[in-house]
């Protein structure tokens, strides 16, 4: 299932990418943008909530019979590096 996240603010997507894909510490991202760690946390929470809502909606539209929860997606995502390497 492809979920387009281009609607998430580009800067917010970059911040998420740096932390979750590149493993850069959140406090370092805050320093890069000259902002507080609290502000970055709020950005992450808001962006992740948007991704969660859009993903779950797309899933229900595409596969209404499938009963997956957001936590299932998180578990699958955590397994991907183990499956690839």
C-alpha positions in Angstrom: 0.0 0.0 0.0 1.5 3.3 -1.0 0.6 6.3 1.1 1.7 9.7 -0.3 3.1 11.8 2.5 3.9 14.8 0.2 1.2 16.7 2.1 3.4 16.7 5.2 5.5 19.9 5.3 8.8 19.4 3.6 10.8 20.7 6.6 8.9 18.4 8.9 9.5 15.4 6.6 13.2 16.3 6.5 13.3 16.4 10.3 11.5 13.0 10.6 13.9 11.6 8.0 17.0 12.8 9.9 15.9 11.3 13.2 14.1 8.1 12.1 16.1 7.1 9.0 19.5 8.7 9.5 19.5 8.2 13.3 20.4 11.7 14.2 19.6 12.7 17.7 16.5 14.9 18.1 18.4 17.5 20.1 20.9 17.8 17.1 18.0 18.4 14.8 16.7 21.1 17.1 20.2 22.7 17.1 20.2 22.6 13.2 17.0 24.6 13.1 18.0 26.8 16.1 14.9 25.8 18.0 14.1 23.9 21.2 13.9 20.1 21.6 10.3 20.7 22.8 9.4 22.4 19.5 10.9 19.5 17.5 8.9 17.0 19.7 5.7 18.9 18.9 6.5 18.9 15.2 7.1 15.1 15.3 3.9 14.4 17.2 1.8 16.5 14.9 3.4 15.0 11.7 3.2 11.5 13.0 -0.5 11.9 14.0 -1.2 13.1 10.5 0.6 10.2 8.9 -1.2 7.8 11.3 -4.7 9.2 10.4 -4.0 9.3 6.6 -2.5 5.8 6.7 -5.3 4.2 8.6 -7.9 6.0 6.4 -6.2 4.8 3.2 -6.1 1.2 4.7 -9.8 1.3 5.5 -10.7 2.5 2.0 -8.5 0.0 0.2 -8.9 -3.0 2.5 -12.0 -2.5 4.6 -12.0 -6.2 5.9 -8.4 -5.9 7.2 -8.2 -5.3 10.9 -4.8 -3.7 11.4 -4.0 -1.2 14.1 -1.4 1.5 14.0 0.8 -0.5 16.4 0.9 -3.3 13.8 2.4 -0.9 11.3 5.0 0.2 13.9 6.0 -3.4 14.6 6.3 -4.1 10.8 8.4 -1.0 10.3 10.7 -2.1 13.1 11.2 -5.4 11.5 12.1 -4.1 8.0 15.9 -3.6 8.7 16.1 -7.1 10.2 14.4 -8.5 7.1 16.7 -6.6 4.7 20.0 -7.4 6.3 
